Amino acid sequence: MADLAVTGSTGAVGGRIARTLADLGIEQRLIVRSAERAPRLDGAEVREVPGGYADPAGFREALEGVGTLFLVSAEEAQDRVAQHKAAVTAAKEAGVERIVYTSFLGAAPDSTFLLGRDHWATEAAIREAGLTFTFLRDSFYMDFIPYFAGPERTFRGPAGNGRLSPVSRDDIAAVAVQVLSTPGAHDDATYGLTGPELFTLTEAAERLGRYTGETYSYVEETNEEAWESRRPSGAADWMIEGWISTYVAIAEGSLDRVSGDVEAVTGRPPMTLEQTLDAYPELLSGDLPG
Ligand SMILES: NC(=O)c1ccc[n+]([C@@H]2O[C@H](COP(=O)([O-])OP(=O)(O)OC[C@H]3O[C@@H](n4cnc5c(N)ncnc54)[C@H](OP(=O)(O)O)[C@@H]3O)[C@@H](O)[C@H]2O)c1
């Protein structure tokens, strides 16, 4: 029976982690909402919990016998913190001793980036449960930079001239694999996972332009303009507020940080924007990356 359980293996980060662990010959239990969509991997047993974190009883049962859990943060939802807390309680009750959780850079109870508050609350729940933890505080995904510009190749938002250092999902997964496969080496550590360098959205547009030969730009919006340009999407207000807070957090400088943690943990420097695009040219479609 595997001592390690991995959530999110039907997604990008968890999928990369599960595949790499399998390649390393490490046994794992994949806890998924749909067994049909689970990757088929050597040394991996699959447990289906259709309700995911919102089904604490099912999640607890799926975790019986597991010592370490990789807990991927759930998709955006108004009750996301409640789901995360339920998952942590279920893990504790099942006998899990260690959780490796994907958090967010600078997670705090008053983060300007609103989802950073959810991550802080989840970290607090893991600490309060008395579990050993490693928090992977990811910056924004490098993979999403072209998507932010969209098919119009224009970044729009109240980001001022703030800088950010996005991190590729490959690097997040590489750190997670290292942490998961070396028990004891990263206990109670909190890592800030960023890319190798800072750039503004104006500089991101210039770099995408140079890389593709197309014209990219950044249009700074006021808060009001940001609401006006996003309302037609039909998304709920809480979601739009979350999206806009992404840009406000960039403007205020709360993402203006390069950490050496990716290299310290994996032994290799994090990927640049261009290296990420070389590895995943499909990101340039401007669509939401899968
Ligand atoms: N730092 C950033 O810029 C950034 C950007 C986007 C997302 N994120 C966060 O990072 C997480 C991982 O990113 P990713 O790129 O791997 O996302 P992804 O490709 O959308 O994968 C998300 C994974 O989480 C699972 N999941 C989502 N909600 C769940 C729930 N309530 N209960 C159980 N499993 C659930 C999904 O399962 P299904 O396949 O069944 O849906 C999927 O396997 C995201 O879920 C999100 O919280 C961070």
The ligand as a MOL file (V3000), in Angstrom:
LIG
                    3D

  0  0  0     0  0            999 V3000
M  V30 BEGIN CTAB
M  V30 COUNTS 48 52 0 0 0
M  V30 BEGIN ATOM
M  V30 1 N -0.5310 30.3800 -8.8950 0
M  V30 2 C -1.3490 30.5220 -9.9180 0
M  V30 3 O -1.1430 31.3910 -10.8060 0
M  V30 4 C -2.5080 29.6220 -10.0920 0
M  V30 5 C -3.2450 29.6930 -11.2800 0
M  V30 6 C -4.3250 28.8350 -11.4310 0
M  V30 7 C -4.6410 27.9380 -10.4460 0
M  V30 8 N -3.9110 27.8950 -9.3010 0 CHG=1
M  V30 9 C -4.2380 26.9400 -8.2000 0
M  V30 10 O -3.3310 25.8550 -8.2940 0
M  V30 11 C -4.0770 24.6100 -8.3910 0
M  V30 12 C -3.3290 23.6250 -9.2750 0
M  V30 13 O -3.0830 24.2160 -10.5340 0
M  V30 14 P -3.2190 23.3670 -11.8760 0
M  V30 15 O -2.6520 24.2160 -12.9590 0
M  V30 16 O -2.7410 21.9870 -11.6620 0 CHG=-1
M  V30 17 O -4.8270 23.3630 -12.0260 0
M  V30 18 P -5.7030 22.3460 -12.9100 0
M  V30 19 O -4.9660 21.8670 -14.1050 0
M  V30 20 O -7.0220 23.0340 -13.0970 0
M  V30 21 O -5.9070 21.1020 -11.9410 0
M  V30 22 C -6.5920 21.2290 -10.7260 0
M  V30 23 C -6.6500 19.8280 -10.1070 0
M  V30 24 O -7.2550 19.9560 -8.8180 0
M  V30 25 C -8.3740 19.0770 -8.7570 0
M  V30 26 N -9.4000 19.7380 -7.9550 0
M  V30 27 C -9.9070 20.9770 -8.1710 0
M  V30 28 N -10.8430 21.2450 -7.2470 0
M  V30 29 C -10.9130 20.1490 -6.4480 0
M  V30 30 C -11.7240 19.8190 -5.3260 0
M  V30 31 N -12.6450 20.6840 -4.8470 0
M  V30 32 N -11.5600 18.6020 -4.7330 0
M  V30 33 C -10.6280 17.7350 -5.2210 0
M  V30 34 N -9.8510 17.9850 -6.2980 0
M  V30 35 C -9.9960 19.1860 -6.8950 0
M  V30 36 C -8.8360 18.9250 -10.2010 0
M  V30 37 O -9.6070 17.7590 -10.3310 0
M  V30 38 P -10.6680 17.5960 -11.5630 0
M  V30 39 O -9.8290 17.1720 -12.7490 0
M  V30 40 O -11.6020 16.5510 -11.0910 0
M  V30 41 O -11.2940 18.9490 -11.7620 0
M  V30 42 C -7.5010 18.8560 -10.9180 0
M  V30 43 O -6.9310 17.5800 -10.8170 0
M  V30 44 C -5.4430 25.0280 -8.9330 0
M  V30 45 O -6.4280 24.0870 -8.5520 0
M  V30 46 C -5.6440 26.3810 -8.2800 0
M  V30 47 O -6.1260 26.2460 -6.9420 0
M  V30 48 C -2.8410 28.7020 -9.1120 0
M  V30 END ATOM
M  V30 BEGIN BOND
M  V30 1 1 1 2
M  V30 2 2 2 3
M  V30 3 1 2 4
M  V30 4 1 4 5
M  V30 5 2 4 48
M  V30 6 2 5 6
M  V30 7 1 6 7
M  V30 8 2 7 8
M  V30 9 1 8 9
M  V30 10 1 8 48
M  V30 11 1 9 10
M  V30 12 1 9 46
M  V30 13 1 10 11
M  V30 14 1 11 12
M  V30 15 1 11 44
M  V30 16 1 12 13
M  V30 17 1 13 14
M  V30 18 2 14 15
M  V30 19 1 14 16
M  V30 20 1 14 17
M  V30 21 1 17 18
M  V30 22 2 18 19
M  V30 23 1 18 20
M  V30 24 1 18 21
M  V30 25 1 21 22
M  V30 26 1 22 23
M  V30 27 1 23 24
M  V30 28 1 23 42
M  V30 29 1 24 25
M  V30 30 1 25 26
M  V30 31 1 25 36
M  V30 32 1 26 27
M  V30 33 1 26 35
M  V30 34 2 27 28
M  V30 35 1 28 29
M  V30 36 1 29 30
M  V30 37 2 29 35
M  V30 38 1 30 31
M  V30 39 2 30 32
M  V30 40 1 32 33
M  V30 41 2 33 34
M  V30 42 1 34 35
M  V30 43 1 36 37
M  V30 44 1 36 42
M  V30 45 1 37 38
M  V30 46 2 38 39
M  V30 47 1 38 40
M  V30 48 1 38 41
M  V30 49 1 42 43
M  V30 50 1 44 45
M  V30 51 1 44 46
M  V30 52 1 46 47
M  V30 END BOND
M  V30 END CTAB
M  END
